[in-house]
């Protein structure tokens, strides 16, 4: 055996020993539970997309028995928080404050659409927390954003009192930890992952990744899924389904309960 081979084996052995030692000493750092996300069994969330008639869309969904609503919000020039969507980015006449007042018993998944680089976005985390305090809705919501900075800044104002969801960077970090041998070193900063589409070339809504997050007490929801996959996803550990068509998803979940 040559000298280089011996050195390579020694380095490899040292790396394996370090990995084994870290896994023996460091235990997964599970997130504390948040009341807003505590439900028995998978839940169904209506995605509010009809901003011209959000109140009617919400009323129709509530009559079906959905557990809550998901919505994109922006801060207007008048510093009012309103519902928006990608197809109609202009401000709507439906304010978040009014919606919270109408449905104090339902969960709100609030997605901050404003970039932190804009003036409105720089104000949004503090304005949102102030509104939630005013409405006494701190335990009724989970705040998410594709911008991790918005989630981090919101957490600073709330002092981790409210439930928050992972941004793009946090999801990538978690998936990288899961696929590596050092998943036990991952320290989550958020309480909720909303999985949709792919992370790079990978499909994150896999049973292994979902269970990896569940062990850390991270609630996992999905959106943009196929209705035919509902039962499989629920059995994999998905806790919630964000959908434009709650009736179909609820029917699938009813089938699962009957089995």
C-alpha positions as a printed Julia matrix, in Angstrom:
259×3 Matrix{Float64}:
   0.0    0.0     0.0
   1.47   3.34   -1.06
   1.92   6.35    1.15
  -0.77   8.35   -0.66
  -3.26   5.53   -0.22
  -2.5    5.34    3.5
  -2.98   9.1     3.87
  -6.28   8.98    1.98
  -7.54   6.14    4.16
  -6.46   7.98    7.3
  -8.28  11.14    6.23
 -11.37   9.15    5.33
 -11.32   7.34    8.66
 -10.9   10.63   10.5
 -13.86  12.12    8.61
 -16.04   9.11    9.39
 -15.05   9.28   13.04
 -15.9   12.99   13.18
 -19.29  12.32   11.59
 -20.03   9.48   14.03
 -18.95  11.58   16.99
 -21.07  14.54   15.93
 -24.11  12.31   15.46
 -23.62  10.73   18.87
 -23.22  14.05   20.66
 -25.54  16.37   18.75
 -29.24  15.6    18.83
 -31.78  17.08   16.36
 -32.93  20.49   17.56
 -36.72  20.26   17.22
 -38.78  23.42   16.99
 -41.19  24.23   19.83
 -44.8   23.76   18.8
 -46.96  26.69   17.7
 -50.65  26.79   18.54
 -51.64  28.08   15.1
 -50.3   24.93   13.46
 -51.72  22.39   15.9
 -54.38  20.28   14.2
 -55.46  16.67   14.39
 -54.88  15.14   10.98
 -54.28  16.79    7.6
 -56.05  20.1     6.97
 -57.3   21.86    3.84
 -56.5   25.52    3.17
 -58.25  27.59    0.51
 -55.88  29.67   -1.6
 -57.59  33.03   -2.1
 -56.96  33.99   -5.7
 -60.03  36.03   -6.65
 -58.92  39.36   -5.2
 -61.85  41.15   -6.84
 -64.21  38.99   -4.79
 -62.08  37.55   -1.99
 -64.78  37.79    0.65
 -67.2   35.67   -1.4
 -64.5   33.13   -2.25
 -63.62  32.89    1.44
 -67.28  32.55    2.45
 -67.82  29.73   -0.06
 -64.73  27.9     1.19
 -65.68  28.37    4.84
 -69.09  26.85    4.15
 -67.32  23.73    2.89
 -65.46  23.4     6.17
 -61.92  24.41    5.2
 -59.5   25.0     8.06
 -58.19  28.32    6.81
 -57.02  30.52    3.99
 -53.73  31.24    2.24
 -53.12  34.65    0.7
 -50.48  36.96   -0.7
 -50.39  40.41    0.88
 -48.77  43.72    0.07
 -48.5   47.08    1.78
 -50.18  49.95   -0.05
 -48.93  53.51   -0.29
 -51.41  54.29    2.48
 -49.73  51.59    4.6
 -52.75  49.28    4.5
 -52.16  45.54    4.15
 -54.28  44.13    1.32
 -54.68  40.85   -0.56
 -53.07  40.47   -3.99
 -52.14  37.69   -6.4
 -49.62  37.21   -9.19
 -52.13  37.73  -11.97
 -53.4   40.96  -10.45
 -50.49  42.52   -8.53
 -52.33  45.8    -8.13
 -53.96  46.45   -4.79
 -57.36  44.99   -4.07
 -60.16  46.39   -1.96
 -59.93  43.48    0.47
 -57.9   44.27    3.54
 -56.24  41.65    5.71
 -57.71  43.33    8.78
 -61.26  42.78    7.52
 -60.58  39.13    6.71
 -59.11  38.45   10.15
 -62.19  39.98   11.74
 -64.54  37.83    9.65
 -62.81  34.51   10.44
 -61.17  34.62   13.88
 -61.51  30.83   14.2
 -59.6   29.91   11.02
 -55.9   29.66   10.2
 -54.37  32.32    7.94
 -51.26  31.49    5.91
 -50.0   34.98    5.09
 -47.38  35.26    2.36
 -45.46  38.56    2.3
 -45.18  39.45   -1.39
 -43.23  42.69   -0.95
 -39.48  42.46   -1.49
 -37.41  43.68    1.46
 -35.56  45.93   -1.01
 -38.63  48.1    -1.59
 -39.88  50.85    0.71
 -43.16  49.04    1.37
 -41.32  45.77    1.91
 -39.01  47.34    4.46
 -42.06  48.38    6.49
 -44.12  45.23    6.04
 -42.77  43.0     8.87
 -43.37  45.61   11.57
 -46.72  46.74   10.1
 -47.92  43.16    9.87
 -47.01  42.35   13.45
 -48.68  45.55   14.67
 -51.86  44.56   12.83
 -51.83  41.05   14.27
 -51.47  42.45   17.78
 -54.3   44.9    17.14
 -56.55  42.08   15.92
 -55.33  39.68   18.63
 -54.53  37.22   15.85
 -50.97  36.29   16.84
 -51.92  32.63   17.34
 -54.16  32.5    14.27
 -51.54  32.96   11.56
 -48.4   31.57    9.98
 -46.33  34.12    8.06
 -44.29  33.01    5.07
 -42.41  34.65    2.21
 -40.12  33.66   -0.62
 -37.77  36.27    0.87
 -36.06  34.75    3.91
 -35.09  38.22    5.09
 -38.76  39.13    5.49
 -39.36  36.08    7.67
 -36.28  36.8     9.78
 -37.25  40.43   10.26
 -40.82  39.47   11.17
 -39.4   37.07   13.77
 -37.39  39.92   15.31
 -40.58  41.87   15.94
 -42.53  38.89   17.23
 -39.71  37.43   19.33
 -40.68  34.04   17.87
 -44.23  34.24   19.26
 -45.97  33.69   15.91
 -45.57  30.75   13.53
 -43.37  31.45   10.5
 -42.61  29.56    7.31
 -39.38  28.9     5.45
 -38.27  31.01    2.51
 -36.44  29.72   -0.54
 -32.97  29.8     1.03
 -34.11  28.0     4.19
 -35.77  25.27    2.14
 -32.63  24.75    0.1
 -30.53  24.6     3.27
 -32.83  22.01    4.81
 -32.87  19.87    1.69
 -29.08  20.01    1.43
 -28.85  18.9     5.06
 -31.29  16.07    4.44
 -29.38  14.72    1.42
 -26.01  14.96    3.18
 -24.71  12.83    6.02
 -24.97  15.81    8.36
 -28.72  16.29    8.6
 -28.44  16.05   12.38
 -26.52  19.34   12.36
 -29.39  21.25   10.74
 -30.95  23.91   12.97
 -34.34  25.05   11.63
 -35.29  28.73   11.94
 -38.94  28.29   11.0
 -42.01  26.29   12.0
 -43.6   25.59    8.62
 -42.47  24.43    5.19
 -44.81  24.94    2.24
 -43.51  22.66   -0.5
 -44.35  23.49   -4.1
 -42.57  22.4    -7.25
 -38.89  21.56   -7.18
 -35.82  22.74   -5.29
 -33.39  22.91   -8.18
 -33.6   19.52   -9.92
 -35.03  17.8    -6.84
 -38.62  17.06   -5.85
 -38.8   18.01   -2.14
 -42.23  16.53   -1.4
 -40.71  13.08   -0.9
 -41.56  10.87    2.05
 -37.99  10.93    3.34
 -37.7   14.72    3.35
 -41.16  15.16    4.86
 -40.31  12.78    7.7
 -36.94  14.51    8.19
 -38.82  17.78    8.78
 -41.51  16.14   10.93
 -38.84  14.81   13.3
 -37.78  18.43   13.83
 -41.4   19.31   14.69
 -41.7   21.29   11.45
 -45.2   21.32    9.98
 -45.24  20.52    6.26
 -47.88  21.75    3.83
 -47.99  21.33    0.04
 -49.41  23.42   -2.79
 -49.52  22.95   -6.57
 -50.0   19.21   -6.12
 -52.02  16.69   -8.08
 -55.33  15.75   -6.46
 -54.61  12.08   -7.15
 -51.54  12.37   -4.88
 -53.45  13.59   -1.8
 -53.71  10.22   -0.06
 -50.07   9.35   -0.75
 -48.9   12.75    0.53
 -51.05  12.5     3.66
 -49.66   9.06    4.43
 -46.15  10.46    3.95
 -46.68  12.99    6.75
 -48.08  16.08    5.0
 -50.11  18.13    7.49
 -51.91  20.51    5.15
 -53.01  21.07    1.57
 -53.19  24.57    0.09
 -55.52  24.42   -2.89
 -57.77  26.32   -5.26
 -60.27  23.45   -5.24
 -60.81  22.34   -1.64
 -63.78  20.07   -2.43
 -61.67  17.6    -4.41
 -58.95  17.46   -1.76
 -61.45  17.08    1.07
 -63.1   14.21   -0.79
 -59.75  12.43   -1.09
 -59.02  12.9     2.61
 -62.48  11.57    3.48
 -61.64   8.46    1.49
 -58.45   8.05    3.52
 -60.37   8.29    6.81
 -62.79   5.63    5.65
 -59.99   3.12    4.96
